């Protein structure tokens, strides 16, 4: 896989705008402000490919990036409390609709902030992925913000907080240090080579 062959393709604000799937897709899902754009930028070796915002809930479209011959799909963040109910509903319809559409979705990267217990929305998304038998891994973001003892405590807590945790692949990630990048790239190459 050529990690230097990366470009922004397009954004969609509704499912009806999306063309049929013509290649492998890898989706990135998570709460608002969990670090999806930062992860995508770090993973794809670009500083500003995916727009990073300090304001939660900024990504309101599904954004497609081309990596070699694969689509990296940045889903809108969910769970931002200050979002209007109507907009929240349209986001959840957009995210859910994308995930269950007839697409070549090979893997979902479910992002969770390592510093905190998973939110009700995170757990709902994990349940959704399990129930729909979608292949996914959990990426614990912002890992660099925890001391080793705090990380260990969070790992132990996640084992109790997340259903079937022992059966789910997880990767600890830091956009600051690059921790987890090689592991995630290996997982992507594995999925794309099958």
N, C-alpha and C positions, 0 to 999 in steps of 0.2 A: 504494500500500500504506500502510495506517495503522499506523505504528510505535508508536502509543500504545495500540492495541487489542491488548493482550497479557495472557494469563492462563495459569496452570498448569491443566492438564486432569486428568491422571491418571498413575499409574505402573503398570508391569507387571513382575512378576518371572518370568513364564513366557509363552511364545508362545501357549499355549492360552487365556490370559486376554484376548489382544488381539482387539478387534473387527475386522471387515474394514475396509480402508482406504477412506475416503469423500472424501478430498481430497488435494491435493499435500502431500508430506512432504519435509522437508529434515533429513538426519541429520548429527549431529556425532560423530565417532569419533576416538579417540586413546588414548594410554597413560594410565594413572592419573597424576594430578597434572600433566597437560600444560596444563591451564587451560581445559577445556571449559566448565565452569560460569561461569567468569569471562568467557569470550568471549560466551556466550549472554546473560549479564546485561548486558554492555556493548552488544552488538548490539541487544538489545531495550529498552535504556534503563532498565533496572531494577537496583537495587542488590542485591536478595536474592531474585530470582525463582527462579533455580537455586541450590541450596545449595552454597556453596563450602567446602571443607574443606582443612585443611593435612595431613590424614591421607590418604595415597594409598589408592585402592581403596574409597572411601566409597560411591560410586554403584554400587549392585548391581542396580538396576532400569533399565528403559527408561522415561524420563520424557518425557511429551508436554506441550508448551506450544502454546497457540493464538496465532498471530500473524495478525490479520485473519482470513482464511479458510484459512490454511495451518497445518500442524503442524510445529513445530520439535521434533526428536526428539533427546534427549540419551542416547546409548548409554553403557553402563557402560565404565569405563576398563579397558584390558587391560594385561598385562605386569607387574603388581605382584608382586615376588618372594616376599613373605611370605604370599601368599594360599594357602590349602590347595588341594591338587590337585583335589579334588572340586568346590570352588567355582570354581576357574579353568576347569574343564571346562564347568560349567553356564553361566558367563559367556560363554565362546566359543561355546557352543551357542546362547545367547540372541542374541548379536550376529550370528553367522553366519546363524542362522535368520531373524532380522528382515531382514537384507540380501537374502536370496534369496527371501523370501516374496513373494506376489503383492500388492504394495502400490504406491501411486502415489509411489514414491520418485524424486524428480526430480534430487536432487543430494546428494552426500556431501561434507562438509567434513572432510578428514583432517588432524588437528592433529599437528604435530611441534614440539617445543621447539627453537627456532632455535639455542640454545647448544650443542647436541650433534648428533652424527651420528645418523641414524635407527637405531632399535633393530631387532633381527631381527624383532620383532613388527610394527613399523611397516612394514618392507619386505614382510612377509608380507601385511599388510592391503592395501598398495598393489598387490601382485601379484594378490590376490583381486579387487580392484576392477577392475583391467585385464582379467583373465581373464573376469570376468563382465560385461564391457562396461558397467560402471556409471559414469555421469557423476560425476566428483569433481574437487575442487580441493584443493590443499594449503595449509593455513594455518600459517605459521611463528609460533608464539606466543613471548611473552616477548622480543620483538625489542628492547625498550627496554633490556634488560640487557646489550646488546653495544655496543661502540664502533663507529663507522663502518668502521674497518679490519677489525675482527673480523667484522662482518656480511658485508663483501665476501669475506673468506676463507671464511666458512661457505657463502655462495652458490656460490662456486666449488667447494667440496667437495661440496655437495648435487648439483651437476651430474654428479659422478662416482659418488656414493653411491646416488642414486635412479634406477632404470631409467626410460628414456624421459622424463627430467626436462625436456628442452627442449620436449616436447609437452604438458606439464601446466601448467595455470594455477596460479600460486602467489601468495599474499598474505602480506606481513609484517604482524604484528599485535601490538599492545600494549594490554592491558586498562588499564594505568596511564595512557597518554597518549591512547588512542583511535585511534592509528594503524591504518589498515586498515579501520576501521568503515564509512566511506562506500563504499569499494571493495566490501566484502562485501555491503552493503545493495544496491548497484547490481546485483551478480551475482544476488542473490536476486530482485530485482524483474524482472530480465531473464528468469529461469527461470519465474517465476510469471505473467508476461505472455504467454508463448508459447501 
